[in-house]
Amino acid sequence: MKAKWIISGVIPLVMLIGVLAWVLIKGAGIEKDPAAPIEVLNIERIKVTNGGFELSVSNTGPETLTISQVIVDDSVWNFSVSPDPTLKRFEEGKVTIPYPWVEGDPHAIKLITENGIVVEGEIAAATLTPEASWSSFLNYGFIGFYVGIVPITLGLLWYPFMKRFKRKWINAILALTVGLLLFLFVGTLADGFEIGAEAPSVFQGNMVVIIGAALTFLLLIGFDQYQQRKEESKSYSPFKIALLMAIGIGLHNFGEGLAIGSSFALGEAALGTFLIIGFTLHNITEGIGIAAPLLRTKPSVKDFLILGTIAGAPAILGTWFGGFIFSPILGALCLGIGAGAILQVIYVITKMLIEDHRTHKEPSVSWLNLSGFTIGLLIMYFTAFFVKF
């Protein structure tokens, strides 16, 4: 019986392999040359140097391709490709273009393959790409510190003021936190999709975001349920909720740092007082949200330092990553994980609010909580107006 069971599973597999082998050997049955060659050349990154431009490219199509011509600002230009102008599938190369670029001016670059496929790249405002050095390393880190850790810390300082609130008002603050997190969740997904679209199509950047979010959410839910069964507890500790929030917000702030770092590297943004004020206003609410679950406890200063660092420090890592080693597919994955972590915290806080209302025999949704939730959404929406990349 066991042998028959194994054979019943093997036969369809063997037949599938046979069908695929037949298609590969004999083709699809239509003997016709394709209307156009299947070539996919991706421009991963454009670096502006004193001598011109350096383009990191990759062949993500099914066939070998050859770069035969380069056009810069509608003029055919000299170029060199290392290690070779011919790139096999998934092979990477570097295109060097000696060009007298002009500071602050836009430049358009076109790469043309041997079969006439055109790939375009652009530089919105030409400026030297930052080189990895201690000076630029510290400058980027300072930007991340200023837009990440500082606003989160300022938000956490509201804890003593909120501590005096009564139970219903504390629940309203938690509902406000859900509103904040829902806005962050949607924004993180949107940022992930935007960055994922920059990745080579073969890697399916948008699906990487969705898979990262879904798996992170399910894994965190499963881990929490395992921990609750192990500890024979039906409730979440306030610090644990705050910690989960800090992790989710930290991954979101990594995305913000990623956008800032890559923008500065491409010369598309200038650091100014308006940008700093915008991020401070936008991110200070995240600190308030992290403090909200702790209002029924007495956390130590050490707890606040840990939470503030976890939530804010990823912005520093993001600016470094975006400024020096940006990869669209890795950025999309990180933002997907961040979105999943934020969604799990929304689930936990919402569940906690519902259970608290049931314990006190109150409606699951009160007007006060609904108002807090709405205010949380509106705060994030309007402060986002001040954020300009």
N, C-alpha and C positions, 0 to 999 in steps of 0.2 A: 504493500500500500504506500509506503514511504517513497519507494522508487517511482511509482506512478505519479505521485504528487510532485516530485522533483522534475520529472519529464514534462508534466503539464505546464510547468513554469519555464522550462528551457526551450520548448518547441516554438512558442511565439517569439522569443528572443532571437533564435537562430533564423527564423523566417524574416524578421525585421532586418537583421544584418545582411541577409541575402538580397532583400529588396534594395537596400541602400548601396550595396556593392554593385548591383545591376545598373542603378542610375548613374553611379560614378563612372562605370566602365563604358556603358552604352550611351550615356547622356539622357536628356529629357525626351528624345524622340523627335525634336524639331531641329533640323539642320539649317540653322540660319545664324549668321554673324550678328552679334549685338549691335544696336544702333550707335552706341558709344562705349568706349572702354570703361571698365569698372575700376576706377582709381580714386582713392580717398587719401588726400594729403592734409594733415592737420598742422596748423601753426600753434605750438604749445605756449610759446612765450617770445616776446620781442624785447631785446635788450639794446639800449642806446648807449654807445660807447663814444669815446673821443674820435675814433676813426670811422664811425658809421653805425650800422645796425648788425646785430647778431640774432638770428631767428632759430629757435629750437623747434624742429619739425619731426613728425613721425608718420610712417605709412601704416594706416589702420585699415586699408582695403585688402581685398583677397588676392591682388596681383602685385607683382614687382613694378615699380614706377621709376622714372628718371626725371629729375628736375633739369630742364633745358634752357629756361629763360627767366629773367627777373626784370620786372618793371617797377620803377619807383617814381611816383608823381608823374605818371604818364610818359616816362622816358625809359627806354631800355638801358639797363645798367650792368656793369661788370659784377661778378659774384664768384664765390667759391663755396664748395660743399665738402664738409669732412664728416665721416671718412671717405664718402664717395657720393657722387650725384645720383647713383642708382641705389634705391632703398628697397630691400626685401620687406615682406609683410612683418609688421610690428617692429621694424628697424627704425632707429632714431638717427638724426643727423643735425648738423649745425650749418646754417647758411650765413656766410659772412658777406656783407655788402659795404664796400667803402663808399660812403656818401657824405657830402658836406651839409648835414642837416642844420636847421636854424632853430635856436632856442625858442620854445613856446609855440612853434608853428606845427600844424598837423601834417602828417605824411602818410601817404597810401602806398602799400607794397603789394605787388601781385607776383605770385610764383606760378609759372606755367610749365606743365609736364610735357614730356616728349609727344604725348598723344593729344595735346591741346587743352587739357583740363586746367582751369584757372582757379587758384586759391588766393583769397584776399586777406590782408591784415592791415590794421591801421594804428597809427600813433596819434592820439587826440591832441597832445601837446608835448612836443619833444623836449626832453630834459635828460640829463645823465642818469642812468639807472644806478641806484645806490649799490656800492660794492660792500661786501661783508668786511666790516672793520669794527674796532672797539667803539669808535665814535658813533657810527650809524647804529650799531647794536644797542648802545645805551640810549640814543635818541628815540629809536623805535620802542624800546622798552618803557621809556618815560611816557610816551604817548599812550601806550596800553595801560600803564599804571594810572594815568590821569583820567582816562575814560572808563576804566574798569573798577579798580579797587577803591578810588576816591568816592565815586557816587554811591557804590554799595555801602561803604562805611558810613557815609552821611545818612543813608536811609536807615541803617541799623541804629543810629543814634536816636531815632524816634521811639525806641523801645520804652524808655522810662515814661514818656508821655502817654503811650498807648496802654501801659500796664495798669493804669487806674480805671480803664473802661470796665463796664459791667459785662456779664456774659453775653447778652444780646448784641452789644456793640462789638465785642470781640468776634462774635460770629459774623457780624457785618464786615469787619476788617478781613476775616478769612474769605468771605465772599468777594470782597474787593480784590483779594489776592488771586482768586480764581479768574476774575476778569483780566487782571494783569497777565497771568500765565497763558490764558487763551489767546490773547493778542500776541504774546511771544511765540506761542506754538505755531500760529498761522504765519507769522513773520519769519520764523526760522525755516519752515517748510518752503516759503516763497524764496528766501535767500538760497536755500539748498537747490531748488529747481533752477534758479538763475545761474548759479555756479556750475551745476551739473550740465546745463546746456552748453557750456564752454568746453566740456570734455569731449574727446572723440566719440562719435555716435556709437561705435562698436561697444563701448563700455556702458552705454545706457545710463547716463548720469542721473536722470530723473528716477529711474527704477532703483538705483543705489540709495537715493534719499528715502524712498518709500520703504524699501527692505530694511534699511538701517533703523528707521523710525518704528516700524512694526515689530521687528525682533527685539529692539531695546525695550519697548513698552511691555511686550509679553514676558521677556526674561525678568524684568524688574517686578512685574506682578507675581510671577511664579516664585521668585526668590523671597518676596515679602510673605507670601502665603506659607512657604516652607518655614520661614523664620517664626511666624506666628504659631504654627502647629508645634514647632520644636519648643517654643517658650510657653506654650499653652496660654497664649494671650490673644484676646480678640481686638485689641486696640493698638494703635501706633503710638510710639513715644513721641512727644513734641519735638525733641531734638532730632529724631530720625527723620521726621517730616521736613524739618528745616534743612537738614543735611541733603535730602533728596532734592529739595528745591534749589539749594546752592549748586549742586552738581548740574542739574538741568539748565539753570541760568548761566552757569559757567561755560557750558558748551555753546549756549547761545551767544555769550560775549566773545567766545573764541571766533565765532562767525563775524561779529562786528569788527574785531581786531583784524581778521583776515581781509575784510573789505577795505579797511583803512590802510593796512600795509600794502596791499596790491595797488590801491589807488595812488599812494605816494610813489611807489616804485614805477608806475606808468606815467607819472607827472600829471595825473588827472585831478588832483586836489591840492589845496594849499592849507596848511594848518593855520588857523586863526582863532580869535576869541569866540566868534560865533559858533564854530564847530565844537569847541570845548564846552561852552554853555549848553549847546544842544544835547550832547551826550550826558552831561551831568544831570540835566532836567529829566531826560528820558530814562536814565539808569538808576536814579535815586529811588524811584518807586520799587525797583527790584529789591533793594535793601529793606524797604518797609514790608514787602511781601515775605521775605525770609524771616523777619522778626515776628510776624503775626502768629505763627504756630507756637511761639515760645511765651506768649502772654500769660499762660496759666502756670508757668514754671519760673524758676529763678536761675537762669543760666549764668555762668561765670564769664568774666572778661575773656578768658581763654577760648570759650565756646564761640563768642562773637568773632574773635580773631581768626579762628579756624574757618567759620562760615564765610566771612568776608574775603578771605584769601582764596577759598575754593571757588567762590562765585566771581571774583574779580580778576584773579591772576591769569585765567585763560585768555583774557583780552591782550595781555602782554605776549603770550605765546602766539596768538593769532597775528599780531603785527609783525613779529619776526618771521613767521611762516609765510605770510602774504608778501612781505617785503623782499625775502631772499630765496625761498624755495617753494613758491606757490605751485600746487598741483590741483587742478579742478576736481578730479575724481576723489582725491583724499579730502578736499574741502567739503564736497557734497556728502561724503560718508559721515564726517564729523557733525555736520549740521543735521543730517538725518538722525544720528544717535541723540543729539541734543533735543530734537523735536520729540522723539520717543520718550526721553526722560521727563520732559516738561509735561507731556500728556499723562504720564503715570502719576505725577504729583497732582495734577488736576483731578484725576480719579480718586486719589487718596483723600484729598481735602474735601471734595464733594461728598464722598462716602461718610467722612467724619462728621460733617455738618448735618447730614440726614439722620445719622444715628443719634446725635446730640438732641435734635428736635424731637425724635421719637421718644427718647428717654424723658423729656420734659412735656410729652404729649402736646406738641405744637405742630402746626402744619410744616411739611417738609420744606416749603418755600415761603418765606415771609417777605412782606414789602420792604423791610429793612435790608434783608439780604439781597433782594433783587436790586435795590438801589445801590448797594455797595458793589455788586457785580457790574452794574452799568457804569458806575463812576470809574471803576478800575479799567474798563475798556476805553472810556473816553479820555482818561488821563494818558494812557499809552498812545492813543490816537493823536491827541493834540500835541503832546511833547515830541512825537515823531516828526512834526513839522520842522523842528529846529535842527534835525539831523540831516546834514548834507554831506554826501560822499563826493 
